[in-house]
Amino acid sequence: MKTEDSLKKFKYKVAAFYNFISIIDQEILLIKEELTNLAANQEIKGTILLASEGVNGTICGTEKAITHFIQILKQLLKISDINVKYSWTEKQAFRRFKARKKKEIVTIGDDSIDPNLISGVVSDVKSTIMRSLSLVGVIIVTVAASIGSGLFVLPSFAASVMGTGIWLAFLLAGIVFLPGALSKSELSSAMPVNGGAYVYLERSFGPLIGTISGLGLWASFLLKSAFALIGFSAYMYAVTNYLDITTNSTFVIMSALALITILNILGVKKVKAFQTPILALTTILILIICVIQLFDASFDFSRPMDGAIDVTKNDPVIVAEAAALVFVAYAGIYKAGALGGEVKDPEKNLPYGMLISLLLITLLYVFVTFIMMGAIENEWWLDSNNNPREDPIFAFVDTVASTEIGITMALLAFLTMISGALSGLLAASRFLFAMAKDCLLPNSLSETNEKFGTPQWSIILTGVAMGICILTLPVKDVAKLASGFQIMVIVALNACVIILRRDSGKNNWYQPSFKSPMYPFIQIFGIIAGAILVYLMGSKAIIGAAAALILGFATYKIYGEKNYQPQISTNSESE
């Protein structure tokens, strides 16, 4: 009998494989195209059948090419192993490569029977990401990811720009965000996989733009998390000051950063379980206080209304500038798209989840900021040095309710800020991890801790970058840059939809179940409005955008161009 070693003298290796796993139609189309391109690049021939119940195929190529192909196939299917048998041949066994979508692989004749559940079939379902999020789940995750520094810190910074009419800035930011949300909804229904915006941009524009956008997303999320830590420090100071405890804000922030970096490396999953109830309790308490103020005899509707009307009449540019500043408050909408691989019926639940979440978040921001400005006279959002307060919610509640309730709110707020920074660092690090998996960044950034299974070097690099930003950048600049990068991504997502729709014949895999209404006008509006907002944010935002472009271009030319190997699915998340 011929041994495996004796057969290796033959040039070609044949792989026959199968695996029964659940695959949705949109993923089948994406996997089909990826495998076709990969086979062409590796000179692999044969046939692969793809169906909702799994994959079956036989391919032939060089040993190196076959090994690489099987590795990529496992990554595309999000499985750790595949049933495969190998053999050797002197010459290519097939004339061409074909990847076909089939209704079923195992012909049973009964649609009610799922081969994945048939006794005797060894399934790898446990190693896949389970689709468990419903529409309500998507909304909860997205809203929870959005409420943070946008509500607890940004109002005072926005008020320092345009005064009591800041509710209009939040409304305008939500309107400008809408085209991006519609575009991302369409993209997520066509590509319901983990990775979100990075995957969409990389697939639409190629690895160069993928590198630039990936680093831009990374910078945006780490800056937002840095801003959350600054807010955490401010609210913690309110609590410690009430208790007559002396603290150093820089020490507190850097200690918190070290803590959340370590927790991310440890992979403490249960921490996130506390985030939603804390956010829910905090939001409910704020809403109760705001509703009480709305019916208070001292509440002045004219202050927020006149503030918005006056600044719009006299200097509408200021409104746009304030809207640009608070744009980052809507970044949590990205969360749904990043969890595309975990959502039930993603073709419906992803787009509707994002749009409903955007509506709810916008209404919350507008209502709370309107009440805040109508309930208190004078420029209460400034501290004794005429700088924007970093704890506006505490200042508001302390004034309209009581110091005790204010301290309770501050306690809930700093817990919210630290949990937001924790998940934000997680999200930011996953962009580096995803890019490293695509070989656009050094492989070390995709290495996971042997004990905890987390991308430790991506987490550490993100934590260090956050620390540098906190120590070197003014607070307002952190918010500006975070918003600026978010706007750039939104602009790019709008462009994605236009390009993919225009080249639909070339991109035959692009078959979104949800299509953005008012195409392409809504996308064009989003692109133009986003560009205007970045411009109005001033020179620092423009310099930041230019720096991101240069860094992304240099990174790709120095490393990514030589090593790029695309993956369809990543594990990045957004806050």
C-alpha positions in Angstrom: 0.0 0.0 0.0 1.3 3.4 -0.9 2.0 5.7 2.0 1.1 9.4 2.1 4.8 10.3 1.9 5.3 8.2 -1.2 2.4 9.8 -2.9 3.7 13.3 -2.3 6.0 12.9 -5.3 2.9 13.7 -7.4 2.4 17.4 -8.2 -1.2 17.7 -7.4 -3.3 17.2 -4.3 -7.0 16.4 -4.3 -9.3 17.4 -1.4 -12.8 15.9 -1.0 -14.8 17.6 1.7 -18.2 18.3 3.2 -19.7 19.9 6.3 -23.3 20.4 7.3 -23.8 23.8 8.8 -26.5 26.5 8.4 -25.7 29.1 5.8 -28.1 31.9 4.8 -28.5 32.8 1.1 -26.6 36.1 1.2 -23.6 34.4 2.8 -23.7 31.7 0.2 -23.4 34.3 -2.6 -20.5 36.0 -0.8 -18.7 32.7 -0.1 -19.2 31.6 -3.7 -17.5 34.7 -5.0 -14.7 34.6 -2.5 -13.9 30.9 -3.3 -14.1 31.6 -7.1 -11.6 34.4 -6.8 -9.4 32.4 -4.5 -9.4 29.4 -6.8 -8.4 31.6 -9.8 -5.5 33.1 -7.8 -4.3 29.7 -6.6 -4.9 27.8 -9.9 -7.3 25.4 -8.1 -9.9 23.5 -10.2 -12.9 21.4 -9.2 -16.5 21.8 -8.0 -18.0 23.1 -4.8 -21.7 22.9 -3.9 -23.1 25.5 -1.5 -26.5 25.2 0.1 -28.4 26.4 3.2 -27.5 23.1 4.8 -23.7 23.2 4.2 -21.0 22.6 1.7 -19.7 19.7 -0.4 -16.9 19.7 -2.9 -13.8 18.2 -4.6 -10.9 20.3 -5.7 -7.4 19.8 -7.0 -4.2 21.9 -6.9 -0.7 22.1 -5.5 -0.3 21.1 -1.9 0.4 24.7 -0.8 -2.7 26.0 -2.7 -5.0 23.3 -1.3 -3.8 23.9 2.3 -4.4 27.6 1.9 -7.8 27.0 0.3 -9.1 24.7 3.0 -7.9 27.2 5.7 -9.8 30.1 4.0 -12.9 27.9 3.5 -13.0 27.2 7.2 -12.7 30.9 8.0 -15.5 31.8 5.5 -17.8 29.1 7.0 -16.8 30.3 10.6 -15.9 26.7 11.6 -12.8 25.3 13.3 -12.7 22.0 11.3 -14.0 20.4 8.2 -14.5 16.8 7.1 -11.9 16.4 4.4 -10.0 13.5 2.7 -6.9 13.9 0.6 -5.4 12.1 -2.3 -2.6 12.7 -4.8 -2.5 12.7 -8.6 0.2 13.3 -11.3 -1.8 15.8 -13.2 -4.7 18.3 -12.7 -7.8 16.2 -12.2 -10.3 18.8 -13.4 -10.6 21.2 -16.3 -12.1 24.2 -14.5 -13.4 25.5 -11.2 -17.1 25.8 -10.4 -18.8 27.0 -7.3 -22.6 26.4 -7.4 -25.4 27.4 -5.2 -27.8 24.5 -4.7 -31.2 24.2 -3.0 -29.9 21.2 -1.0 -26.9 19.0 -0.9 -28.5 16.0 0.6 -31.7 15.3 -1.4 -34.3 14.2 1.2 -37.4 15.6 -0.5 -38.8 17.0 2.7 -38.3 20.6 3.5 -39.1 20.1 7.1 -36.0 18.0 7.6 -32.7 19.7 8.4 -29.6 17.6 7.7 -27.8 19.4 10.5 -30.2 17.8 13.0 -30.1 14.3 11.5 -28.7 11.7 14.0 -25.3 10.4 12.9 -24.2 13.6 11.1 -21.3 15.2 12.9 -22.1 18.9 12.9 -19.8 21.7 13.8 -22.6 24.0 14.7 -21.2 24.6 18.2 -18.1 26.2 16.7 -20.1 28.6 14.7 -21.6 31.9 15.8 -25.2 31.3 16.7 -27.8 33.7 15.4 -29.7 34.6 18.5 -30.5 38.3 18.3 -34.1 39.2 17.5 -35.3 42.6 16.3 -35.9 43.7 19.9 -32.4 42.4 20.8 -30.8 44.4 18.0 -32.6 47.5 19.2 -31.5 47.0 22.8 -27.9 46.3 21.9 -27.7 49.3 19.5 -29.4 51.8 21.9 -27.3 50.6 24.8 -24.2 51.0 22.7 -25.2 54.6 21.8 -26.0 56.0 25.2 -22.8 57.1 26.8 -20.6 60.1 26.4 -23.1 61.4 23.8 -25.6 62.0 26.6 -23.4 62.4 29.6 -20.6 64.7 28.3 -21.3 66.2 24.9 -24.3 68.5 25.8 -22.1 71.0 27.6 -19.6 71.1 24.8 -22.3 71.6 22.2 -23.8 74.3 24.4 -20.5 76.1 24.5 -20.7 76.3 20.7 -24.4 77.3 20.1 -26.0 77.9 23.5 -29.4 76.8 24.6 -30.5 75.5 21.2 -28.4 72.4 21.2 -31.4 70.1 20.8 -31.4 71.3 17.2 -27.7 70.2 16.8 -28.6 66.7 18.0 -31.6 66.6 15.6 -29.5 67.8 12.7 -26.8 65.2 13.5 -29.5 62.5 13.5 -30.8 63.6 10.1 -27.3 63.6 8.6 -26.7 60.2 10.1 -29.9 58.8 8.5 -28.5 58.3 4.9 -25.6 56.4 6.4 -28.0 54.3 8.5 -30.0 53.5 5.4 -26.9 52.7 3.4 -25.5 50.5 6.2 -28.9 48.8 6.5 -28.8 47.9 2.8 -25.2 46.7 3.1 -25.8 44.6 6.2 -28.8 42.9 4.5 -26.6 42.0 1.6 -23.6 41.0 3.8 -24.9 39.9 7.2 -21.5 38.9 8.5 -19.4 40.0 11.5 -17.2 42.9 10.8 -19.6 45.6 9.8 -18.4 48.7 8.1 -14.8 47.5 7.6 -16.0 44.5 5.6 -18.4 46.6 3.5 -15.7 49.2 2.7 -13.0 46.7 2.0 -15.2 44.6 -0.3 -16.5 47.7 -2.2 -13.3 49.7 -2.6 -10.5 47.2 -2.3 -7.7 46.7 0.3 -6.2 50.2 0.1 -9.5 51.9 1.1 -10.1 49.0 3.4 -6.9 49.8 5.2 -7.7 53.5 5.4 -11.2 53.0 6.6 -10.2 50.2 9.0 -7.7 52.5 10.7 -10.2 55.3 10.6 -12.8 53.2 12.4 -10.1 52.1 14.9 -9.2 55.7 15.6 -12.8 56.8 15.9 -13.7 54.1 18.4 -10.6 54.6 20.5 -11.2 58.3 20.6 -14.8 57.8 21.6 -13.6 55.5 24.4 -11.0 58.0 25.5 -13.8 60.6 25.7 -15.9 58.2 27.8 -13.0 57.8 30.2 -12.7 61.6 30.5 -16.4 61.7 31.4 -15.9 58.8 33.8 -13.3 60.8 35.6 -15.5 63.9 35.9 -18.5 62.0 37.3 -16.3 60.1 39.7 -14.9 63.4 40.9 -18.4 64.5 41.7 -18.9 61.5 43.8 -15.5 61.6 45.6 -15.9 65.4 46.2 -19.3 64.8 47.8 -17.6 62.2 50.0 -14.7 64.6 50.7 -12.1 62.3 49.1 -9.2 63.9 47.2 -8.4 62.4 43.8 -6.1 63.2 40.8 -8.1 63.1 37.6 -5.2 62.0 35.4 -4.3 59.2 37.8 -7.9 58.1 37.9 -8.3 58.1 34.1 -5.0 56.2 33.4 -5.8 53.7 36.2 -9.2 53.1 34.6 -7.6 52.7 31.2 -5.1 50.1 32.6 -8.0 48.2 34.2 -10.2 48.0 31.1 -7.2 47.0 29.0 -6.5 44.1 31.4 -10.2 43.2 31.5 -10.3 43.0 27.7 -7.3 40.7 27.6 -8.9 38.5 30.3 -12.1 38.4 28.2 -14.4 39.1 31.0 -17.7 38.5 29.2 -19.9 39.0 32.2 -19.0 42.7 32.5 -21.2 43.5 29.5 -24.1 41.9 31.3 -24.1 44.8 33.7 -24.0 47.4 31.1 -27.6 47.2 29.8 -29.3 47.3 33.2 -27.1 50.2 34.3 -27.9 52.1 31.1 -31.6 51.3 31.4 -31.8 52.5 35.0 -29.8 55.6 34.2 -31.9 56.5 31.2 -35.2 55.9 33.0 -34.1 58.1 35.9 -33.1 60.9 33.5 -36.4 60.6 31.6 -38.4 60.7 34.9 -36.5 63.9 36.0 -37.0 65.5 32.5 -40.7 64.7 32.5 -41.2 66.2 35.9 -39.3 69.4 34.8 -41.5 69.6 31.7 -44.6 70.1 33.8 -42.9 72.3 36.4 -44.2 75.9 36.4 -40.7 77.3 36.2 -39.9 75.5 33.0 -39.3 78.0 30.1 -40.0 76.6 26.6 -38.7 79.8 25.1 -35.1 79.3 26.1 -34.3 76.2 24.0 -36.7 77.3 21.2 -35.4 80.9 21.0 -31.9 79.7 21.3 -32.3 77.4 18.3 -34.2 80.1 16.2 -31.8 82.9 17.0 -28.6 81.0 16.1 -30.2 79.6 13.0 -31.2 83.1 11.8 -27.9 84.8 12.7 -25.3 82.2 12.1 -26.5 78.8 10.8 -22.9 77.7 10.4 -22.7 77.4 14.2 -25.6 74.9 14.1 -23.8 72.7 11.6 -20.6 73.0 13.7 -22.4 71.9 16.8 -24.0 69.0 14.9 -20.6 67.9 13.7 -19.3 68.0 17.2 -22.1 65.7 18.6 -22.1 63.3 15.6 -20.1 60.8 17.5 -23.1 60.4 19.8 -24.7 58.2 17.2 -21.7 55.9 16.7 -23.5 53.0 18.5 -25.7 52.5 15.5 -22.6 50.7 14.0 -23.1 48.0 16.7 -25.9 46.2 14.8 -23.9 45.9 11.6 -20.9 44.5 13.4 -23.0 41.7 14.8 -24.5 40.7 11.5 -23.5 37.1 11.9 -25.4 36.8 15.2 -28.8 38.2 14.2 -31.9 36.1 13.4 -33.4 36.9 10.0 -30.7 39.5 9.4 -32.2 40.6 6.1 -35.1 42.2 8.0 -33.9 42.6 11.6 -30.6 44.4 10.8 -32.0 47.3 8.8 -35.2 47.8 10.8 -33.2 47.5 14.1 -30.8 50.2 13.0 -33.5 52.6 11.8 -35.7 52.1 14.8 -32.7 52.6 17.1 -31.7 55.8 15.3 -35.2 57.2 15.8 -35.3 56.3 19.5 -31.8 57.7 20.1 -32.5 60.9 18.3 -35.7 61.4 20.2 -33.9 60.8 23.5 -31.1 63.2 22.8 -33.5 65.9 21.5 -35.9 65.6 24.4 -33.3 65.5 27.2 -31.2 68.4 25.9 -34.4 70.5 25.3 -35.4 70.0 28.9 -31.9 70.6 30.2 -31.8 74.0 28.5 -35.4 75.0 29.5 -35.1 74.0 33.1 -32.1 76.1 34.2 -31.2 79.7 33.5 -27.8 81.2 32.7 -24.8 79.3 31.3 -24.9 76.5 33.8 -23.0 74.2 31.5 -19.7 76.1 32.1 -17.4 75.6 35.0 -15.7 78.3 37.1 -13.0 78.7 34.4 -15.7 79.1 31.6 -14.8 75.7 30.2 -17.5 73.2 29.3 -18.4 70.9 32.2 -17.5 67.3 31.7 -20.4 66.2 34.0 -23.5 68.1 32.6 -26.0 65.5 33.7 -24.8 65.8 37.3 -25.0 69.6 37.1 -28.5 69.4 35.7 -29.9 66.9 38.2 -28.1 68.5 41.1 -29.8 71.8 40.3 -33.3 70.7 39.4 -33.7 67.8 41.9 -31.3 67.4 44.8 -27.6 66.8 45.5 -28.4 63.3 46.7 -30.2 62.4 43.5 -27.4 64.2 41.5 -24.8 62.0 43.3 -26.9 58.9 42.5 -27.0 60.0 38.9 -23.2 60.6 38.9 -22.6 57.2 40.3 -24.7 55.6 37.6 -23.0 57.8 35.0 -19.5 56.9 35.8 -20.4 53.2 35.8 -21.9 53.8 32.4 -18.8 55.6 31.2 -16.4 52.9 32.4 -18.5 50.1 30.8 -18.8 52.2 27.6 -15.0 52.7 27.5 -14.6 48.9 28.2 -16.7 47.9 25.2 -15.3 50.7 23.1 -11.8 49.4 23.6 -13.0 46.0 22.7 -14.6 47.3 19.5 -11.6 49.3 18.5 -9.1 46.5 19.0 -11.2 44.2 16.8 -10.7 46.4 13.8 -6.9 45.9 14.1 -7.5 42.1 14.7 -9.8 41.9 11.5 -7.2 43.8 9.4 -4.4 41.6 10.6 -6.5 38.5 9.7 -6.7 40.0 6.2 -2.9 40.5 6.3 -3.3 44.3 6.0 -1.5 44.6 9.3 1.3 42.5 11.0 0.2 39.0 11.9 1.1 39.6 15.6 -2.1 41.8 15.9 -4.2 38.7 15.1 -2.5 36.5 17.6 -4.7 35.5 20.5 -3.8 34.8 24.1 -3.4 31.1 24.6 -5.4 31.1 27.8 -8.1 33.7 27.2 -8.4 33.6 23.4 -8.4 37.4 23.1 -6.2 39.4 20.6 -3.9 40.7 23.3 -1.5 42.8 21.1 -4.4 44.5 19.3 -5.9 45.3 22.7 -2.6 46.6 24.2 -1.9 48.8 21.1 -5.4 50.3 21.3 -5.0 50.9 25.0 -1.6 52.7 24.5 -3.1 54.8 21.7 -6.0 55.8 24.0 -3.6 56.8 26.7 -1.6 59.0 24.3 -4.7 60.7 23.1 -5.9 61.4 26.7 -2.6 62.8 27.8 -1.8 64.9 24.7 -5.1 66.1 23.2 -7.5 68.8 24.6 -10.9 67.2 25.6 -12.8 69.1 22.9 -10.3 68.0 20.2 -10.9 64.3 21.2 -14.6 64.7 20.6 -14.0 66.6 17.3 -11.7 64.0 16.0 -13.9 61.1 17.0 -16.9 62.7 15.3 -14.8 63.6 12.2 -13.7 60.0 11.7 -17.3 58.8 12.2 -18.5 61.2 9.5 -15.8 60.0 7.1 -17.0 56.4 7.5 -20.6 57.4 7.0 -19.6 59.2 3.8 -17.8 56.1 2.6 -20.8 53.8 3.4 -23.0 56.0 1.3 -20.5 55.8 -1.6 -20.4 52.0 -1.1 -24.1 51.6 -2.0 -23.8 53.8 -5.0 -20.8 51.9 -6.4 -22.3 48.4 -5.7 -25.7 49.3 -7.2 -24.1 50.9 -10.2 -21.9 47.9 -10.8 -24.6 45.3 -10.0 -23.8 43.3 -13.1 -20.2 43.0 -12.1 -21.1 42.4 -8.4 -23.8 39.8 -9.0 -23.4 38.6 -5.3 -24.8 42.0 -4.2 -28.5 41.2 -3.6 -29.7 43.1 -0.6 -33.1 42.2 0.8 -33.5 45.7 2.1 -32.9 48.6 -0.4 -32.4 52.1 0.7 -35.4 54.3 -0.4 -34.8 57.5 -2.4 -31.6 56.0 -4.0 -29.3 57.6 -5.0 -30.5 61.0 -3.7 -30.4 60.1 -0.1 -26.8 58.8 -0.4 -25.7 61.9 -2.3 -27.2 64.1 0.4 -25.3 62.1 3.0 -22.0 62.4 1.2 -22.4 66.2 0.7 -23.7 66.9 4.2 -21.0 64.8 5.7 -18.3 66.6 3.8 -19.7 70.0 4.9 -19.8 68.9 8.5 -16.1 67.8 8.5 -15.2 71.1 6.9 -17.1 73.1 9.5 -15.4 71.3 12.3 -12.3 73.3 11.5 -8.7 72.7 10.6 -8.0 70.2 13.3 -10.6 67.8 12.0 -9.4 68.3 8.5 -5.8 67.7 9.6 -7.0 64.5 11.5 -8.7 63.3 8.3 -5.6 63.9 6.2 -3.4 62.2 8.8 -5.7 59.1 8.7 -5.5 59.0 4.9 -1.7 59.3 4.9 -1.3 56.7 7.6 -3.7 54.3 5.9 -2.0 54.8 2.5 1.5 54.3 4.0 0.5 51.2 6.0 -1.0 49.6 2.9 2.0 50.4 0.7 4.6 49.3 3.3 2.9 46.2 4.5 -0.6 45.4 3.2 0.1 45.5 -0.5 2.6 42.7 -0.2 0.7 40.5 2.2 -3.1 41.0 1.6 -5.2 37.9 1.8 -9.0 38.7 2.0 -11.3 37.2 4.5 -15.1 37.6 4.3 -15.8 37.5 8.0 -14.2 39.4 10.9 -14.8 39.5 14.6 -14.8 43.3 15.0 -17.5 44.9 17.0 -18.6 48.5 17.5 -19.6 50.3 20.6 
